[in-house]
């Protein structure tokens, strides 16, 4: 039986149970997979030898292409339904995956730790308390080899504040139609994304709550876990972080 999830981690029953079959279609931005995989492959060439661990591996959108590049990838996810989608894909049964809380992964590499621990597609923000996010940093750091890297992406709070509220279309990737609203709650340091999807004549609604944190707060969490900032980019493309960037990809290093 998988371990119970703490209150700050959304259980898979909240949304993934009912949308596992279309999760990547709905929540992966166009072109995001190739950029994310390319970024991580480049990092793997600079990191110490060893496997990678994806927090929130889901249906394997990023992990499977990394494995095809010859990298050993492990994963953790709270959703058995999403992991079942991963298992159904070519190569999916070859990736070790634990069911559980990605803030405290119930998995560890027995050969001495991971070269890279990463969390993509805004999933880190699904830890909706500071305590949960601190725990994620600490547990990632414990699982890294000396010189290993912890990589995450996150929205820049200033960019969230300038996004107008209301409904707008999202890249449908072959679906009939997807609408999203995003409501920012500064007093709670959170935002809520609501997705309404017309799919095969069915109307489905998904609500996901995120906690946002500034790059400075993330750096403090990293320092508390014994990590230091190595690099911060303006996206998975590796572009320079600029005032106009909407999100960042931060790479933290466990010192040797």
DRENNUGU-940716 format. One line per 5 residues: their letters; for each residue x, y, z of C-alpha. Coordinates in pm, 1 decimal. Layout:
N
a = X Y Z ~ ...
***
This chain:
256
xxxxx = 0.0 0.0 0.0 ~ 149.2 341.2 -93.9 ~ 225.8 574.6 194.5 ~ -30.3 836.6 291.8 ~ 42.7 1178.5 148.4
xxxxx = 80.7 1481.5 375.3 ~ -175.9 1758.0 344.6 ~ 48.5 1984.3 138.3 ~ 82.7 1722.4 -138.6 ~ -224.8 1690.1 -361.2
xxxxx = -334.0 1322.9 -370.2 ~ -370.1 1178.2 -718.0 ~ -743.0 1139.6 -656.8 ~ -773.4 1518.1 -675.5 ~ -733.6 1520.0 -1050.7
xxxxx = -494.1 1266.1 -1204.2 ~ -723.3 968.6 -1147.3 ~ -974.1 1100.5 -1399.1 ~ -743.2 1253.1 -1660.1 ~ -442.8 1021.4 -1670.1
xxxxx = -521.5 924.2 -2029.0 ~ -486.4 1285.6 -2150.4 ~ -262.5 1441.3 -1885.8 ~ 31.7 1520.0 -2113.6 ~ -198.3 1653.9 -2385.2
xxxxx = -349.5 1903.6 -2143.6 ~ -57.8 2019.4 -1935.4 ~ 254.7 1997.8 -2152.2 ~ 323.0 2311.7 -2354.2 ~ 399.7 2263.7 -2721.8
xxxxx = 770.0 2199.2 -2774.0 ~ 834.7 2168.8 -2400.3 ~ 938.1 1804.6 -2408.6 ~ 1225.2 1840.1 -2656.2 ~ 1359.9 2147.2 -2476.0
xxxxx = 1339.5 1983.3 -2132.7 ~ 1504.5 1663.3 -2250.6 ~ 1779.9 1851.6 -2430.8 ~ 1853.3 2062.9 -2124.0 ~ 1878.5 1757.0 -1898.6
xxxxx = 2089.3 1558.3 -2145.0 ~ 2338.8 1845.3 -2153.9 ~ 2345.4 1861.3 -1773.7 ~ 2397.8 1485.6 -1748.9 ~ 2716.2 1522.9 -1951.6
xxxxx = 2850.2 1762.6 -1685.1 ~ 2719.1 1582.9 -1374.9 ~ 2891.3 1293.1 -1198.2 ~ 2809.1 946.8 -1335.5 ~ 2486.9 798.1 -1209.2
xxxxx = 2112.7 765.5 -1266.1 ~ 1855.4 1043.6 -1274.5 ~ 1547.8 1070.4 -1051.7 ~ 1232.1 1247.0 -1171.7 ~ 998.0 1379.1 -902.7
xxxxx = 645.4 1356.3 -1042.3 ~ 737.9 1129.1 -1332.7 ~ 374.2 1096.8 -1439.6 ~ 322.4 920.0 -1770.9 ~ 690.4 947.7 -1865.0
xxxxx = 677.3 1243.2 -2104.4 ~ 1033.2 1346.0 -2007.4 ~ 1171.6 1024.4 -1859.9 ~ 1114.3 802.1 -2163.4 ~ 1304.7 1024.6 -2409.4
xxxxx = 1586.8 1055.5 -2154.7 ~ 1603.7 675.6 -2135.8 ~ 1621.5 660.8 -2515.0 ~ 1929.2 884.4 -2487.6 ~ 2089.5 606.8 -2285.8
xxxxx = 2037.8 762.2 -1940.9 ~ 1920.7 554.1 -1645.7 ~ 1607.4 718.2 -1507.1 ~ 1408.7 640.7 -1192.2 ~ 1085.5 807.0 -1085.5
xxxxx = 836.6 875.1 -809.7 ~ 473.3 975.8 -848.4 ~ 161.2 981.4 -631.5 ~ -68.4 864.8 -912.4 ~ -95.5 492.5 -991.6
xxxxx = -309.3 588.7 -1292.3 ~ -36.8 804.4 -1446.2 ~ 226.9 540.9 -1377.2 ~ 2.5 285.4 -1550.3 ~ 9.8 511.2 -1858.6
xxxxx = 390.1 512.5 -1836.5 ~ 400.3 133.7 -1809.8 ~ 185.6 98.8 -2122.1 ~ 437.3 289.5 -2337.4 ~ 740.2 132.0 -2508.3
xxxxx = 1020.5 118.2 -2252.6 ~ 791.3 218.9 -1969.6 ~ 829.1 -106.2 -1780.8 ~ 1205.4 -64.9 -1771.1 ~ 1194.0 251.4 -1557.1
xxxxx = 1185.1 191.2 -1179.2 ~ 901.6 397.0 -1029.1 ~ 788.2 425.8 -666.4 ~ 436.7 536.6 -574.5 ~ 447.5 803.1 -306.3
xxxxx = 512.9 1160.7 -203.0 ~ 767.3 1332.1 -426.1 ~ 861.8 1570.9 -144.5 ~ 1004.5 1267.7 39.0 ~ 1075.2 1011.2 -233.8
xxxxx = 1040.7 652.0 -111.0 ~ 1319.1 548.8 -347.6 ~ 1696.2 569.9 -343.8 ~ 1969.1 455.3 -579.0 ~ 2158.3 175.4 -406.3
xxxxx = 2482.6 247.5 -590.7 ~ 2547.3 571.6 -404.8 ~ 2293.9 836.2 -501.1 ~ 2165.5 1017.4 -806.1 ~ 2356.3 1235.5 -1048.7
xxxxx = 2049.5 1453.9 -1112.2 ~ 1717.7 1491.4 -934.7 ~ 1471.1 1698.3 -1135.9 ~ 1110.3 1815.7 -1127.6 ~ 955.1 1971.2 -1438.3
xxxxx = 640.0 2133.2 -1577.1 ~ 571.1 2342.4 -1267.2 ~ 514.3 2032.7 -1054.4 ~ 729.1 2165.7 -768.6 ~ 460.7 2430.4 -708.9
xxxxx = 205.2 2158.7 -634.2 ~ 368.3 2141.0 -293.2 ~ 144.1 2408.2 -146.5 ~ 328.9 2488.3 178.1 ~ 674.9 2618.8 242.7
xxxxx = 738.2 2321.2 471.8 ~ 661.0 2081.2 188.0 ~ 890.3 2264.5 -49.9 ~ 1170.8 2273.2 207.0 ~ 1128.5 1898.9 258.8
xxxxx = 1155.3 1843.3 -115.6 ~ 1485.6 2031.8 -129.5 ~ 1621.7 1847.2 172.7 ~ 1526.2 1502.2 46.9 ~ 1655.1 1574.6 -303.1
xxxxx = 1987.5 1685.8 -155.9 ~ 2014.8 1365.1 49.9 ~ 1973.2 1157.3 -263.2 ~ 2236.2 1340.1 -468.3 ~ 2592.3 1226.7 -515.8
xxxxx = 2861.8 1485.6 -439.3 ~ 2857.4 1723.4 -733.0 ~ 2503.7 1609.8 -821.2 ~ 2236.8 1851.3 -941.3 ~ 1880.7 1936.4 -835.8
xxxxx = 1684.5 2099.4 -1118.7 ~ 1339.6 2260.0 -1106.9 ~ 1130.2 2504.7 -1305.2 ~ 896.7 2765.7 -1159.0 ~ 700.8 3076.4 -1251.2
xxxxx = 844.9 3414.2 -1166.2 ~ 598.8 3575.1 -920.6 ~ 623.7 3910.5 -1097.9 ~ 515.6 3746.0 -1423.3 ~ 221.2 3579.6 -1249.6
xxxxx = 111.2 3917.5 -1117.1 ~ 99.7 4069.3 -1466.3 ~ -102.4 3788.8 -1628.5 ~ -458.6 3916.8 -1670.2 ~ -730.0 3710.7 -1509.9
xxxxx = -997.1 3551.7 -1720.9 ~ -1039.1 3266.6 -1963.7 ~ -811.3 3199.7 -2257.7 ~ -751.0 2908.6 -2492.9 ~ -462.1 2672.1 -2430.4
xxxxx = -280.4 2472.9 -2700.2 ~ -526.3 2190.7 -2757.9 ~ -282.8 1934.6 -2906.3 ~ -566.1 1765.0 -3093.7 ~ -831.9 1805.7 -2825.2
xxxxx = -1160.0 1971.9 -2904.3 ~ -1105.1 2274.0 -2680.6 ~ -932.4 2371.8 -2355.5 ~ -995.2 2685.1 -2151.5 ~ -786.0 2792.7 -1853.3
xxxxx = -828.5 3052.2 -1584.0 ~ -553.9 3138.6 -1339.7 ~ -633.4 3320.3 -1017.0 ~ -347.7 3456.3 -807.0 ~ -385.0 3480.6 -428.0
xxxxx = -92.8 3697.9 -307.7 ~ -196.0 3679.8 57.9 ~ -155.0 3301.8 45.5 ~ 139.8 3299.6 -197.4 ~ -61.8 3067.8 -419.5
xxxxx = -238.7 3056.9 -752.3 ~ -516.7 2833.0 -875.0 ~ -545.2 2707.6 -1232.3 ~ -884.6 2587.3 -1353.9 ~ -904.9 2390.8 -1677.7
xxxxx = -1230.7 2328.1 -1858.5 ~ -1191.0 2076.7 -2138.9 ~ -1437.3 1980.0 -2409.7 ~ -1305.9 1639.7 -2512.5 ~ -1498.0 1388.7 -2723.3
xxxxx = -1825.1 1563.5 -2639.1 ~ -1745.4 1541.9 -2266.9 ~ -1694.8 1846.2 -2048.6 ~ -1430.8 1796.6 -1781.0 ~ -1304.8 2036.4 -1514.1
xxxxx = -965.8 2022.4 -1341.7 ~ -850.4 2252.2 -1060.1 ~ -489.2 2258.9 -940.3 ~ -346.8 2475.7 -662.2 ~ 16.7 2586.2 -665.1
xxxxx = 243.7 2767.5 -421.8 ~ 478.6 3010.9 -591.0 ~ 812.4 3123.7 -450.8 ~ 1058.6 3385.4 -563.9 ~ 1401.1 3277.0 -687.4
xxxxx = 1546.6 3425.9 -370.4 ~ 1323.4 3212.1 -148.9 ~ 1413.6 2903.6 -349.8 ~ 1782.9 2985.3 -308.0 ~ 1734.7 3004.2 68.7
xxxxx = 1558.5 2666.2 66.8 ~ 1847.8 2524.7 -131.5 ~ 2102.2 2668.9 112.2 ~ 1911.6 2517.1 405.6 ~ 1943.0 2179.7 230.2
xxxxx = 2316.2 2222.2 170.9 ~ 2283.1 2308.6 -199.1 ~ 2409.4 2610.6 -388.9 ~ 2285.8 2776.3 -706.2 ~ 2491.4 2675.6 -1007.1
xxxxx = 2289.6 2828.5 -1290.0 ~ 1951.8 2988.9 -1357.5 ~ 1808.5 3004.4 -1709.6 ~ 1505.1 3172.7 -1858.0 ~ 1353.4 2840.8 -1961.4
xxxxx = 1432.5 2483.9 -2063.5 ~ 1574.4 2617.7 -2388.4 ~ 1866.4 2744.2 -2181.1 ~ 1798.6 3104.1 -2282.6 ~ 1928.8 3378.9 -2056.7
xxxxx = 1696.9 3483.2 -1773.5 ~ 1564.0 3831.2 -1855.4 ~ 1316.6 4081.3 -1713.5 ~ 1066.3 3959.1 -1971.5 ~ 1100.2 3590.6 -1875.9
xxxxx = 783.9 3430.8 -1741.2 ~ 953.1 3141.3 -1564.5 ~ 1297.4 3010.1 -1480.5 ~ 1487.6 2683.5 -1461.5 ~ 1720.1 2671.5 -1162.4
xxxxx = 2008.3 2426.1 -1127.0 ~ 2137.3 2362.8 -774.6 ~ 2452.1 2169.0 -693.1 ~ 2551.3 1953.4 -397.8 ~ 2908.3 2066.7 -326.6
x = 3181.0 1806.8 -353.9
***
